[in-house]
């Protein structure tokens, strides 16, 4: 995976440079949609078929997304470049890195909050507020439920993990008792 990330980085940075001149959110939507389409096995098989021209692959990809940004000449050039260089498989990684660049420019970060129970409303707002103070940035939370945590939450922001779940505490107690 590190190799894909390394190859995808210049594409994401170049696209972000173009996006900064316009609507970064619209470009982010376009890249996310392209990544979803390019991830489909059917699309990858069509893209690698010698019977399908590169221009047809570009048209297929752009026709499959809903974002109005697809009409921009830069979007068409970007997709054409990926097709010409056989880099469609990189689109999911490009989308991830593009969002990281977007978040960094906004002073924000994505936060994955895994909770033992559904978390919404005021308790979620309170948790996000305390996490924003801890991580010193604006967080964009995504909440998942995992009943195997027993209680508490596990929060992932970037490469940092804050695990306050009952399951993690029990595992730590078990390690302490058996050591």
PyMOL commands that set and color helices and strands:
alter all, ss='L'
color gray80, all
select helices_A, chain A and resi 2-19+24-38+41-47+54-64+68-71+73-84+88-106+121-135+147-149+166-178
alter helices_A, ss='H'
color red, helices_A
select strands_A, chain A and resi 108-115+138-145+153-157+160-163
alter strands_A, ss='S'
color yellow, strands_A
deselect
rebuild
show_as cartoon
